[in-house]
């Protein structure tokens, strides 16, 4: 096929697969923690790293990773200790990151607003060999953390107090989630763009949650959805000459709408099945037997 014969599309497809895996992998923990917009904030901060990379003639991806990690750790510390004025500090951090990126890239000799746009919204043709190498290394870190520590990360995302009681290092795990989210943002920015990466962290997870009931199945399905939409969006972008980031996000939203529509009849069928099973169990209980003496699973609300 023609799409596999061009080198820049080969690099773009590799990056797309890695983005499709890593973004939902960390996104499921952010959704569980009700921090769905964290990726968006990190994306704003990473813009300063991109601009600094152009200014210092170094890799924008690695520089964005460094700045995003520092910003994510700062965000987590503000969340933990910021109290009532924490939201103001976060707003200043986000907007300062965006303004810093625009200023620095215009001060550089090699950067321009066109360069910045490719990082904001994604660009297939500008993914270089060095970008692919960086994305592969960063994606390996994200997968190692999100899969290798899934039980600990789930525990701290579900209930921090319970995780602390069980002896887990809650503060360290919280910082690790923040750092992993920052790394994921820089992994995805060449394909989806810094302004849209948060959607790819959240929407596949929200779509999977419509038809799944366990964390493990939701994790797997969200990664499958993420990989499918990034590949489909990348291919569509190549043939239709449309922005890859916007195409990928709209496809993910489309999957969410379809699964939401399918989830409604499935939920009704499940409810009818449960109701029928409860009715059968109740009918099997002999008359005159006190409810307190019935088996626990047969006691109705």
TORLO-100714 format. One line per field, with one value per residue (C-alpha): residue in one letter; y, z, x. Coordinates in pm, 1 decimal. Layout:
BEGIN
r = (A,...) $
Y = (Y,...) $
Z = (Z,...) $
X = (X,...) $
This chain:
BEGIN
r = (X,X,X,X,X,X,X,X,X,X,X,X,X,X,X,X,X,X,X,X,X,X,X,X,X,X,X,X,X,X,X,X,X,X,X,X,X,X,X,X,X,X,X,X,X,X,X,X,X,X,X,X,X,X,X,X,X,X,X,X,X,X,X,X,X,X,X,X,X,X,X,X,X,X,X,X,X,X,X,X,X,X,X,X,X,X,X,X,X,X,X,X,X,X,X,X,X,X,X,X,X,X,X,X,X,X,X,X,X,X,X,X,X,X,X,X,X,X,X,X,X,X,X,X,X,X,X,X,X,X,X,X,X,X,X,X,X,X,X,X,X,X,X,X,X,X,X,X,X,X,X,X,X,X,X,X,X,X,X,X,X,X,X,X,X,X,X,X,X,X,X,X,X,X,X,X,X,X,X,X,X,X,X,X,X,X,X,X,X,X,X,X,X,X,X,X,X,X,X,X,X,X,X,X,X,X,X,X,X,X,X,X,X,X,X,X,X,X,X,X,X,X,X,X,X,X,X,X,X,X,X,X,X,X,X,X,X,X,X,X,X,X,X,X,X,X,X,X,X,X,X,X,X,X,X,X,X,X,X,X,X,X,X,X,X,X,X,X,X,X,X,X,X,X,X,X,X,X,X,X,X,X,X,X,X,X,X,X,X,X,X,X,X,X,X,X,X,X,X,X,X) $
Y = (0.0,354.3,467.1,220.3,323.8,676.5,709.7,990.7,785.6,485.8,705.3,856.6,514.7,393.4,707.1,668.8,312.9,418.9,716.8,497.5,265.2,512.3,785.4,564.7,360.9,660.0,827.2,557.7,655.2,1024.9,955.5,743.9,1033.5,1287.1,1467.0,1434.9,1780.3,1727.8,1636.5,1963.8,2161.5,1968.3,2034.3,2409.2,2381.8,2163.7,2448.4,2628.5,2322.1,2320.2,2688.1,2637.2,2349.4,2571.9,2854.4,2629.7,2431.5,2108.2,1843.3,2000.9,1658.3,1599.5,1959.5,1946.1,1623.7,1789.2,2098.5,1892.5,1667.2,1968.0,2124.0,1802.1,1761.2,2123.5,2064.4,1760.9,1952.0,2237.9,1987.4,1833.5,2151.2,2437.7,2462.8,2732.4,2929.8,2626.8,2679.5,3029.0,2897.0,2623.8,2877.0,3094.2,2787.3,2681.1,3021.6,3103.2,2784.2,2873.1,3232.2,3117.8,2876.3,3141.6,3394.8,3158.4,3011.7,3359.5,3457.1,3159.8,3171.6,2840.9,2848.4,3014.5,3011.2,2744.5,2519.0,2579.5,2495.8,2150.1,2079.7,2228.9,2030.2,1749.6,1706.4,1378.6,1515.2,1662.1,1343.2,1274.3,967.7,1131.1,1197.4,830.3,723.7,958.5,850.7,481.2,532.7,746.9,509.0,215.9,405.3,477.2,114.6,-13.2,211.2,177.2,-200.3,-297.1,-90.7,-115.0,-254.5,13.7,294.9,174.1,161.5,515.7,643.3,476.6,575.9,753.3,708.4,333.5,306.0,495.7,265.8,-41.3,95.2,214.4,518.9,740.9,1058.1,878.2,707.2,1036.9,1197.8,896.6,932.0,1301.1,1231.2,951.8,1180.1,1443.5,1189.4,1074.6,1430.1,1460.8,1118.0,1224.5,1583.7,1499.8,1308.3,1454.9,1789.7,1945.9,2103.8,1777.6,1515.0,1531.8,1416.6,1101.9,1029.1,1060.2,978.9,616.3,544.0,703.0,504.3,174.9,244.7,247.4,-129.3,-265.2,-325.9,-413.7,-210.6,-471.6,-498.4,-119.7,-81.0,-328.1,-197.3,167.1,83.1,-103.1,194.6,437.9,238.5,195.8,565.1,685.0,448.9,525.1,898.4,889.1,698.8,928.6,1232.2,1102.7,1030.4,1320.3,1584.8,1677.7,1757.9,1430.9,1544.9,1673.1,1365.5,1125.7,1305.4,1323.1,950.6,878.0,1085.1,894.4,563.7,703.3,796.5,452.6,262.0,487.0,404.6,32.4,49.5,158.3,-159.2,-373.5,-210.7,-262.8,-628.7,-678.0,-512.7,-739.0,-1046.1,-944.8,-868.6,-1205.1,-1386.4,-1202.6,-1289.4,-1656.6,-1664.9,-1498.5,-1743.9,-2039.1,-1928.0,-2123.0,-1915.1,-1832.4,-1824.8,-1496.0,-1271.9,-1262.3,-1641.1,-1639.4,-1667.5,-1331.6,-1323.3,-1367.9,-1072.5,-799.9,-430.9) $
Z = (0.0,-73.8,286.8,400.0,130.2,255.4,542.3,721.8,733.9,867.7,1150.4,1200.9,1224.6,1481.2,1686.2,1648.9,1788.0,2086.3,2154.2,2131.0,2394.1,2639.1,2652.5,2775.3,2992.2,3216.3,3142.7,3324.2,3651.8,3592.2,3525.8,3841.6,4038.4,3876.2,3718.7,3359.3,3265.9,3409.8,3069.3,2927.4,3196.5,3142.2,2769.9,2835.2,3049.9,2793.5,2541.8,2735.6,2692.3,2316.5,2290.8,2508.8,2287.1,1979.5,2166.3,2285.3,1957.2,2143.3,2102.7,2165.9,2266.9,2541.3,2659.6,2668.1,2869.7,3127.1,3164.9,3166.6,3444.0,3655.3,3591.5,3673.3,4002.8,4086.7,4004.1,4233.2,4518.5,4472.5,4473.9,4797.6,4983.7,4791.9,5002.5,4898.8,4660.1,4477.1,4175.8,4119.3,4133.2,3881.3,3645.5,3657.8,3592.1,3288.7,3124.0,3208.5,3035.6,2721.5,2714.8,2780.2,2487.7,2242.9,2361.6,2359.3,2016.8,1866.6,2030.4,1875.4,1537.2,1412.6,1550.2,1427.8,1490.7,1219.4,1419.8,1733.0,1551.5,1460.8,1831.4,1934.0,1691.2,1568.9,1233.5,1057.9,813.9,1085.3,1290.4,1264.2,1341.6,1664.0,1759.6,1708.2,1921.1,2202.0,2175.7,2194.8,2506.8,2679.5,2584.3,2732.5,3063.2,3060.0,2987.5,3252.1,3518.5,3427.2,3384.9,3636.3,3920.1,3819.8,4156.0,4358.3,4123.6,4122.5,4501.6,4543.7,4267.6,4419.2,4784.5,4909.9,5278.4,5241.0,5041.6,5315.6,5583.9,5393.0,5394.7,5035.5,4973.2,4865.7,4809.8,4593.6,4388.7,4337.7,4210.4,3987.9,3830.0,3766.6,3612.2,3394.5,3273.0,3182.5,2987.8,2805.0,2698.3,2529.4,2371.1,2212.9,2113.9,1775.1,1663.8,1851.2,1962.7,2305.9,2303.9,2222.3,2405.6,2714.3,2505.3,2401.2,2765.7,2870.4,2584.8,2515.3,2888.4,2910.8,2604.1,2749.8,3080.2,2901.4,2845.1,3100.9,3472.8,3589.2,3596.2,3405.3,3117.2,3104.2,3087.8,2801.3,2602.4,2639.6,2504.3,2212.0,2138.4,2169.7,1930.2,1681.3,1665.8,1644.1,1356.6,1180.5,1230.1,1103.1,788.3,729.1,773.8,509.1,245.1,313.9,403.2,732.6,1069.6,1244.7,1601.6,1536.6,1328.2,1599.3,1875.3,1672.4,1597.1,1968.2,2047.0,1776.0,1941.8,2274.1,2122.4,1963.1,2280.3,2486.7,2252.4,2282.5,2660.1,2721.8,2593.2,2750.1,3089.1,3056.6,2964.6,3258.7,3493.3,3370.0,3416.5,3772.6,3853.1,3716.4,3919.2,4236.7,4174.4,4127.6,4447.7,4642.8,4508.0,4617.2,4983.2,5184.7,5327.6,5693.3,5691.3,5847.7,5613.3,5858.8,5824.6,5446.7,5272.6,5245.7,4867.3,4876.3,5098.6,4888.6,4953.5) $
X = (0.0,108.1,76.0,344.0,591.8,653.0,898.6,716.6,395.8,583.9,710.1,364.6,195.3,449.8,391.1,14.3,18.0,227.5,1.6,-309.0,-166.0,-16.1,-282.2,-571.5,-332.6,-263.2,-595.1,-791.6,-621.1,-685.2,-1053.4,-1070.3,-917.9,-1155.9,-859.7,-974.7,-844.0,-496.6,-357.3,-485.3,-303.7,18.7,-12.6,-17.5,294.7,475.3,447.5,719.9,941.6,879.8,970.7,1278.1,1389.4,1383.1,1555.6,1841.3,1859.2,1786.1,1516.7,1173.4,1036.2,1293.1,1279.7,899.3,924.1,1148.4,929.1,608.3,741.1,839.3,498.4,311.3,498.1,418.8,51.5,39.4,202.5,-44.4,-329.4,-203.5,-111.1,-269.3,-584.7,-832.5,-607.6,-473.9,-700.6,-558.1,-203.2,-288.1,-449.0,-137.5,78.3,-128.0,-151.6,208.7,317.6,125.6,253.1,608.7,597.2,474.9,733.7,1032.6,963.0,940.5,1269.6,1448.6,1622.5,1481.8,1128.4,811.7,437.7,410.9,644.5,441.3,117.8,249.0,302.5,-31.3,-247.1,-19.9,152.6,229.8,486.3,709.8,761.1,1135.0,1346.4,1464.8,1103.9,1017.3,1313.2,1208.9,844.3,940.8,1152.2,891.0,608.4,802.1,822.8,447.1,354.4,596.3,440.8,72.6,82.3,350.3,200.8,-165.6,-282.8,-108.6,-213.1,-572.9,-578.4,-450.1,-680.9,-986.1,-938.3,-627.1,-713.6,-763.6,-439.9,-255.7,-396.1,-279.5,76.6,109.2,335.5,47.1,250.1,505.9,233.7,49.8,368.2,433.1,88.0,155.7,496.9,357.9,79.6,339.9,543.8,230.7,153.4,491.4,450.1,122.6,196.4,352.9,42.3,-254.6,-114.9,-76.4,-422.4,-604.5,-400.0,-622.6,-918.9,-733.5,-657.1,-1020.0,-1260.4,-1149.4,-1173.4,-1519.7,-1628.4,-1505.1,-1681.5,-2015.8,-2012.2,-1764.0,-1794.1,-1440.9,-1120.9,-919.9,-1166.2,-1204.6,-825.7,-790.7,-1087.7,-983.1,-636.2,-795.4,-1020.4,-730.8,-513.2,-799.1,-887.8,-525.4,-450.7,-779.1,-734.4,-376.9,-476.1,-773.7,-552.3,-314.4,-577.8,-815.8,-554.1,-721.4,-558.5,-462.9,-528.0,-878.0,-964.3,-847.8,-1038.4,-1361.5,-1334.1,-1289.6,-1599.4,-1786.8,-1694.0,-1815.0,-2152.4,-2194.9,-2105.4,-2332.8,-2621.0,-2544.5,-2508.6,-2869.0,-3042.4,-2769.7,-2830.5,-3206.1,-3158.8,-2923.2,-3172.9,-3454.3,-3234.6,-3145.3,-3508.9,-3620.8,-3352.8,-3457.2,-3820.5,-3733.4,-3528.0,-3809.8,-4066.4,-3852.5,-3851.5,-4116.5,-4398.6,-4366.6,-3986.1,-3872.2,-3671.9,-3383.7,-3343.9,-3330.6,-2997.1,-2821.1,-2838.4,-3216.9,-3297.1,-3455.6,-3415.2) $
